[in-house]
Amino acid sequence: MFQSFSRKLSASSILQHPRNNPITFFSTTPSAIVAPSLLACDLSKMAEEAKQIVNAGADQLHIDVMDGHFVPNLTWGPPVLKCLRTHTTAFLDCHVMVTNPEDYVEDMADAGADSFVFHIESTKDPMNMIQLIRNAKRKMQVGIAINPETSVETIFPYADMCDILLVMTVKPGFGGQSFMHEMLPKVAVLREKFPDKHIQVDGGVGLDSIEAAANAGANMVVGGSSIFGADDKAGVIASMRETLNVAAAARL
């Protein structure tokens, strides 16, 4: 039964979703999603590596937008995203780590973002952010993220209005950090309170930490160097997804 359900929510069904249609959300156990972070790819050939990682089985592509102010690193913004969009139809999961995220919503929508995940620490008015994303000229999923030092309770008032609840398992800003297992109780609380939501963990996720994240309740994981640095990228992605599925089946 669970295998049949998983097939209905396969990677291909997500990646081939019409770009101009509303995203479909599921009212039962959310699908397992592995989203490699392009921050860990060879940036000199990002489009090529994006295609390769999708062919290896990635469900989504994770885009880290950093402004060098909210987090101590500078990556890319809407212009780069817009160029990437011309090379792939994959779902672009955009984690926007910037000061004044309100200023980025329409530009990200125009560039082709499929989700806009903002940090609760980056805005004085989370409700306004949610409304701005919902009302953008292009349909995007709404996500809200918390840093390691932020209490999980801070997002409770907004969780029902979001599609993705992101728990950072490293300090945001740089790749290659170690997974913070002490963040997993936050994941467990969110899964218990919001069972139909996509709960994502980002930071240090690899084959040595995926089981703990899955058992805590995550159904979406972001992998960086653990995927792009692997000799068998397809094998790592498949193993991560299977671990998420097994944990989800155990919760049914």
N, C-alpha and C positions, 0 to 999 in steps of 0.2 A: 504493500500500500504506500509506504513512504517513498519507495523507489519510483513508483508511478507519479506521485506528487512532485518529486524532484525533477523528473523529466519534463513536466509541464513548465517548470520554471528554469529551464536550461539556459546556459550562457547565450546560445544563439538567439533565443527568443528575446533576450534583453538587447543584444547588440544590433539586431535587425529592426528594433522598434522604430516606427516612422518618426523622424526628427520633429515633425510639426504637430504631432498628436500629444495629448496629455499622457503623462506617465501613469501606468497602471499600478495600483497599490493592492496588497493582499491583506485580507481581514483575518487570516489565520497565521500559522507560523511563517515568518518571512523567509524568503529563499536565501540560500547560502551564496555569498558574493565574495569573490577574491579580486581585489583591485590593486594591481601593481602600481607603485608610485614611480612616475616618470622622473622624479628627482634623482633616482638611482640609476637611470639609464645613461648611455653615452650621449651627452647633450649635443654633440656635434652632428648626430644623426637621429634626432629624436623621432621624427616621422617614421623612419625605417624601423626603429626599435619598437615603436608603438604598434605597428602592423605585425611585427614578429611576435610580440607578447600576446596580442589578441589571438593570433593563429595558434599560440601555445595553450590557449584556453582561458585567458583572462576574461572575467565577466565584465569588468569595467576598467577604465584607465583613471588613476588618481592623479589629480593636478594640484600641486602645492603652490598657491599664490602667496608670496611673502613680500612685504614692502620695506624690510630693513628697519622698521620702526616698531611695529607691534611685536615682531620677533627679530632677533639679531642676524638676519640673513636676507638676501635679496635674490628673488628668482625671476619670475616672469609675470606678465599680466595679460589683459585681454588681447593685445596685438599678437602675441605668440600663440595664445589659445585659438584665435581666429585662423591663423595659418595652419595649425594642427588639424583643425576641424575639416579643412579641405582634403586631408589625407586619410581620414578615418571616419567611419560611421559609428564607431564604438561610443558607448555611454561615457561621457566625461564627467567624472565625479570631482567637483572643484572645492577644495578646502581653502577657504579664503582667510589668511592670517594677516590682516591689515588693520591699521587704525582707520576709523571712519569707513567701515564697510558699506555704509549706505551709498557712498559715492561710486561704488563698483557694480551695483546690481544691474543696471541697464546695459552697461558695457559688457559685463560677463554674459548676459543673456544674448546680446547681439553677436558676441563672439562664438556662441554655440555651446555654452555650458548646459549640462543636463541636471546638475544639482549645484546649489550654492549653500555651502556649510560655513556658517560664521561662528565666531567665538563670542560667548556671552560676556567675556571680559572686555571685548572691543567696542561695545556699544552701551549707551545709557538707556536705550529704549529697545529691548529685544522684540517687543510686540510690533513696533514700527518696522523693524527689520523683516520680520516674518511677513507682514503685509506687503512690504515693498517687493519681496521675492515672489509672493503669490500673484501680485498684480503686474509683474514684469511682462514685457511684450512677447516674450517667448516662455513657454512652460518650463519650469525648473522645479525639481524637488527642493524642499526646504530642510536644512540641517542646522543643528545647534551643537556646538562643541564646548568642552570644558578642559582647562589645563589641569595638570596633576595637583596643583595646590588649591583648586577650586572645589568647594563642596558640591556633591551631586544634587543636593536639594535645591540649588539655585536654578536648575532648569526644570524642576517639576511644574511650575506654573505655565510653562510654554510647551512642554513635551507633546501634549495632545494635538497641538497645532503644527507640529513638525513631522517630517517623514523619517529623518535620520537623527539619531542621538549619538554623538561621537565622544568617546572617552579617550583622551590622550594618555598613552602609556609610556611616553617620554616627554621631556620638555620640548615644546614645539620650536622649530627653527633650523634644526640640522638633522641629517640622516645618520645612520650607523650607531645610534645609542642603544643601550641595553634595555630590554623590556622591564617595566616596573610592575611586578606582580602585585604590589600593594594597591594598585588601581582596580583590581578585579572585583572587589566588593561593590564598587560603584556600578560596574556592569551588571552584577547580579541583582542589585536593587532595581535598576532600570528595567531589566527583563521581567522581574516580578510585577512591577507596577505598570509597565507598558508592553504587554506581551506581543502585540501586533506591530510594534515599531521595528524599523531597521536599527540595530544597535551595532555601532562600528567601533573598532579599536584601531588605533594608529600609533605605530612607534615600536620598533624592535620586534615586530612579529616575524617569527620564523618557525621552522619545524619543531624547535625546542620549546616554543611557547604557545603554539596554536591550540593545543589541547586544553590548556588552562583557560585561554580566552573563550574557546567554544563552550566549555563546561560552565563557565560563568554566565553565558547567555549571549555572547556576541554571535551575530550571523553575518556580519560584514567585517572583513579584515583588510588592512592595507599592508602590503609587503614591499619593502624596498630592496636593499642589498641581498636579502635572503632569497629573492626571486631572480633579480637581474644578475646577481653574482653566481648563480647556480649553473652547473654544466647542463643539468636536465631541468630546464625551466618548466616545461610542461608537466614533468613529474612532480615538482614542488607544488605547482598550482593545483593539480589533481589531488594530491595528498592533503593539502589545506582544505579544499572543498569537501573531501570525504570526511575529514575530521569535524567540520562544521555540520555536515548532514547527520553524522552519527549522534552528535550532541543534541541536535534539534529533535531527532527521532526519540531520544531518551526523555525529552520534555513533553512529548505528546501524551 
